[in-house]
Amino acid sequence: TAANGGNTMTYYWVGPNGFTSTLQNPTITNVTPAMSGVYTVTAAINGGCQNFSRNVTVTVVDATVGGPQSICTLGTTLPLGGNAVPSGYTGTWSIVTGGVTGTFSDPNDPNATFTHLTGNGPITLRWTISGGPCPTETADVVLTLTAGPTVTCPGNSSVCITAPSFPLTGGSPEFGTYTVDGSPATDFDPAAVGVGPHTIVYEFFDGNGCFNSCTYTITVTAVANAGTIAGTPQGICIGGTTTYTISGNSASGTWGTQNAAVATVVGGVVTGVGAGTTNITYTVTGTGGCANATATRSVTVTAPPTAGTIAGVPQSICIGGTTTYTISGNSATGTWGTDNASVATVVGGVVTGVGAGTTNITYTVTGTGGCANATATRSVTV
């Protein structure tokens, strides 16, 4: 009640949470955000002959958060429990602890969650309300980190596409779960997943519900293909050569021979060494457990013929006369011949003089398998 120009004025305040006061200018101590709202004062003059009312909107800015939490390393919190942000202000979550990284589901959401990425605990997260006429307010949530299990994987490996399906094992501790290229799996089937590298992830949860994982690779390799060997001739003489080529092979390979006493090969060039038949090979090495692939092509090596030695006397005969030549040391039956039939002819080794002069009588054994003919000679003078 106050005197005002001879009039008596009485004040009556009402507000949130049952607030009342009859003071003209009341104060409230230890305010909380719950005390925000509209406060109404009514001034009564001369015992109520005249009444006047006015409203005052009060905003109390404070920052509050939920209690401390314990999460697994790399885990995610429950909602952090920040308080609502008054109109005209902005609320933001931040990481206070140095060396820590993580993500908030929404850094401006009071009830955001936090996912830990790197760094050690304890971790302090801060909820900050700022931007209005009141001073900036902050509140902190402290997180305790529980270390996840130590998980190990087998080393990277390779397997042939023809290998049978096999169980996925080797992750430690046991009894975790596997994925193959992102899909849950208990077995690895090379034929089903196909040629190429495949990512295997082993995941394990411990008794605290904490998680860890590791990753390794299984590479599926294709069956080797040696291709096809081509080349002619396939028959050569000792010391002779022929060239073989390869086509259709899946990878570079190596040339080889099954019998180096018959033929050798270098870069596809085959050289005859001794009489006989052998296979020239081209081998592509298999990988990832796949067998080697080998293409073959035969080659026959023939010894050169020997014509032997012609003997016989006399080596001088008269026109119309004869002399007999014989052959010895020849490797095969051959044919008699003359270099000049106008001087002498020969049939079965019997040489007959035809005209005056000198010529050679020949005995020729035909070469086979690429070998040249062999010829022995003996002169005769008519």
Order of alpha helices (4+ residues) and beta strands (2+ residues): beta-beta-beta-beta-beta-beta-beta-beta-beta-beta-beta-beta-beta-beta-beta-beta-alpha-beta-beta-beta-beta-beta-beta-beta-beta-beta-beta-beta-beta-beta-beta-beta-beta-beta-beta-beta
